[in-house]
C-alpha cells in the first residue's frame, strides 16, 4: 500500500495523492507557494525543499539524505536515561539501540484500545491544527477528543468540503475502545 499525502496552503487542500503527484499539482498551482505536506495515515509533516522547477523538487524526493542509514529510515536522536537504565541496556543482546527498538515495537504492538484511540486523535489534531484560524476550530478539537462525530461535523460545517471530507475520513477511522467509561461519548453517530 502506498502512502497518501496532502498538500495544504492557506487553509485549503490543494493536492492529494502520492508524493510525486502532490508535488507536481502543488507546483502547477502558482509560482512560489510552499504548501504544508503531510502523510495522511500518520498526519506527519513532510519537509520538502520547494526551490527550483517541479522536476528539481521531484528529483530531491528520492535523493539520499545525510548521515546514518536513511534507506532504513534510521534517525539518530538523543535519549536520556538514568545510570541503572544504561547499565541494564548494556547487558542486553544487540546493545542499547536494538533493545530500545525491540521495546518500542512491543509497546506499539501491545497498545491498549485507549492508547490506540489517543494516538489516532493526536494524529488528527496535527492535521486539524493547520486550520486553527477557521471558525469552529476549538469546538472541532473538543468534539474530536470527546469522540463526538456529530459535534465534529457541526463545528466544521462552514469549512471547505474537501477539507471536511479528509478530516471526517480520519475521524471515522478511529478505533473506538469498547470498554470506555460512560463519562466519555463513544462516536455518537
C-alpha positions in Angstrom: 0.0 0.0 0.0 1.4 3.4 -1.0 1.2 6.3 1.4 -1.2 9.1 0.5 -0.1 12.7 1.1 -2.0 16.0 1.4 -0.8 19.5 0.4 -2.4 22.3 2.3 -1.9 26.0 1.6 -3.7 29.0 3.2 -6.3 26.7 4.8 -7.1 24.9 1.5 -6.4 21.4 0.4 -4.6 21.9 -2.9 -3.5 18.3 -3.7 -3.9 14.7 -2.5 -2.2 11.6 -3.7 1.2 10.0 -3.9 4.1 12.3 -3.0 5.3 13.0 -6.6 1.8 13.9 -7.8 1.2 16.1 -4.8 4.5 18.0 -5.6 3.5 18.3 -9.3 0.0 19.5 -8.5 1.3 22.0 -5.9 4.0 23.4 -8.2 1.4 23.8 -11.0 -1.0 25.8 -8.8 1.1 29.0 -8.5 4.7 30.0 -8.6 6.4 30.4 -5.2 3.9 28.7 -3.0 5.2 26.2 -0.4 2.4 24.2 0.9 2.5 22.1 4.1 2.7 18.4 3.1 1.5 15.7 5.4 1.3 11.9 5.2 -2.4 11.1 5.5 -2.0 7.9 7.5 0.1 9.4 10.3 -0.5 13.2 9.8 3.3 13.6 10.0 4.6 16.7 8.3 6.9 16.1 5.4 9.7 18.6 4.9 10.4 19.4 1.3 12.7 21.8 -0.5 10.4 23.7 -2.9 13.3 25.6 -4.6 13.5 25.2 -8.4 11.2 23.8 -11.0 9.0 20.8 -10.5 11.5 18.3 -11.8 14.1 19.5 -9.4 11.8 19.1 -6.4 10.7 15.7 -7.6 14.3 14.6 -8.1 15.1 15.6 -4.5 12.3 13.3 -3.2 14.5 10.2 -3.8 17.9 11.8 -3.1 19.7 10.2 -0.1 19.8 12.4 3.0 22.7 13.0 5.3 24.3 10.6 7.8 23.1 7.4 9.2 21.0 4.8 7.5 18.5 6.8 5.5 17.4 3.8 3.4 16.3 2.1 6.6 14.7 5.2 8.0 17.1 5.3 10.9 17.2 8.6 12.7 19.8 9.5 15.3 18.4 11.3 18.4 19.4 11.7 22.0 17.9 9.5 24.7 18.3 10.5 28.4 18.2 7.6 30.9 19.2 7.0 34.4 22.5 5.1 35.0 20.6 2.0 36.0 18.8 2.0 32.7 22.1 2.4 30.8 23.6 -0.5 32.8 20.6 -2.7 32.0 20.7 -1.8 28.3 24.4 -2.6 28.2 23.7 -6.2 29.3 21.1 -6.8 26.6 21.8 -8.8 23.4 22.3 -6.4 20.5 23.1 -3.3 22.5 21.1 -0.3 23.5 19.6 0.7 20.1 18.4 -2.8 19.3 16.9 -3.3 22.7 15.1 0.1 22.6 13.7 -0.6 19.2 12.5 -4.0 20.4 10.8 -2.5 23.4 9.2 0.3 21.4 7.9 -2.3 18.8 6.4 -4.4 21.6 4.7 -1.3 23.1 3.2 -0.4 19.8 2.1 -4.0 19.1 0.5 -4.3 22.6 -1.1 -0.9 22.8 -4.5 -0.9 24.5 -7.6 0.3 22.7 -7.5 3.6 24.7 -3.8 4.1 23.7 -4.6 3.5 20.0 -7.5 5.9 20.1 -5.3 8.5 21.8 -2.7 8.1 19.1 -5.2 8.5 16.4 -6.8 11.5 18.0 -3.3 13.2 18.4 -2.5 12.4 14.7 -5.8 14.0 13.6 -5.1 17.0 15.8 -1.8 17.6 13.9 -3.9 17.9 10.7 -6.7 19.8 12.4 -4.3 22.3 13.8 -3.5 23.5 10.3 -7.0 25.0 10.3 -6.6 26.7 13.8 -7.8 30.0 12.4 -11.0 28.6 11.0 -14.3 29.2 12.7 -15.2 26.3 14.9 -11.7 25.0 15.3 -11.8 24.8 19.2 -15.2 23.2 19.1 -14.0 20.7 16.5 -10.9 19.8 18.6 -13.1 19.3 21.7 -15.6 17.2 19.8 -12.7 15.1 18.4 -11.3 14.3 21.8 -14.8 13.5 23.1 -15.2 11.3 20.0 -18.4 13.1 19.1 -18.9 12.7 15.4 -22.0 15.0 15.3 -20.2 17.7 17.3 -17.2 17.4 14.9 -19.4 17.8 11.9 -21.3 20.7 13.4 -18.0 22.5 14.3 -16.6 22.2 10.8 -19.8 22.8 8.8 -18.5 26.1 7.3 -15.1 24.7 6.3 -14.4 23.8 2.6 -15.9 20.5 1.6 -12.7 18.8 0.6 -11.1 19.7 4.0 -14.1 18.4 5.9 -14.1 15.2 3.9 -10.4 14.5 4.7 -10.9 15.3 8.4 -14.0 13.3 8.7 -12.3 10.4 6.9 -9.6 10.4 9.6 -12.2 10.8 12.4 -14.2 7.9 11.1 -11.0 5.7 11.1 -10.8 5.9 14.9 -10.7 2.6 16.6 -13.2 3.2 19.4 -12.5 1.2 22.6 -15.4 -1.0 23.6 -14.7 -0.7 27.4 -14.6 3.1 27.7 -16.1 4.7 30.7 -19.6 6.0 30.5 -18.3 9.6 31.1 -17.0 9.6 27.5 -19.2 9.8 24.5 -18.4 7.0 22.1 -18.7 8.1 18.4 -22.2 9.2 18.8 -23.4 8.6 15.3 
